Amino acid sequence: TLDEVLALLDGAARDEQAGRIAEAERGYRAALELDGEAPGARDALGRIAAGRQGEAYAGAMSRGLAALADGRNAEARSALQRALELRPGSTEATDALAQVDLREKAGELDAIEA
């Protein structure tokens, strides 16, 4: 019924505001199961998905930059490429990958000179 859908939407919105994202997602999905046109549910699920993707991007960038700072080039490259997959065209990830390339080339030159 409409009352059930509205109650699910209200509860999901409260969960989302409180940071209980998994619970909010379940509530929005339940509302959509009852009413495929549940007001705002699809937008809310899109917002949740975008937030998760943003968090994954930030985590990949953090891991990549930390590995780069520690000289772990392969690990840095892997994490930064993941960040670029999550956010294609990211200048931040592209620039960091260029730093990995430079460090690897510098290491190759050092090896040749040694």
Residue pairs with C-beta under 8 A, 6 or more apart in sequence:
1 34
2 35
4 34
5 31
5 34
5 35
5 38
8 27
8 28
8 30
8 31
8 34
8 38
9 27
9 28
9 31
9 38
9 39
9 40
9 41
11 27
12 23
12 24
12 25
12 26
12 27
12 28
12 30
12 31
12 41
12 44
13 24
13 44
15 21
15 23
15 24
15 27
16 24
16 44
16 47
16 48
21 48
21 51
21 52
24 44
24 48
25 45
25 48
28 38
28 41
28 44
28 45
28 48
29 41
29 45
31 38
31 41
32 38
32 41
32 42
32 45
53 86
53 87
56 86
57 83
57 86
57 87
57 90
60 79
60 80
60 82
60 83
60 86
61 79
61 80
61 83
61 92
61 93
61 96
63 75
63 79
64 75
64 76
64 77
64 78
64 79
64 80
64 82
64 83
64 93
64 96
65 76
65 80
65 96
67 73
67 75
67 76
67 79
68 76
68 80
68 96
68 99
68 100
68 103
71 103
73 100
73 103
73 104
73 107
76 96
76 100
77 97
77 100
80 93
80 96
80 97
80 100
81 93
81 97
83 90
83 92
83 93
83 96
84 90
84 93
84 94
84 97
87 93
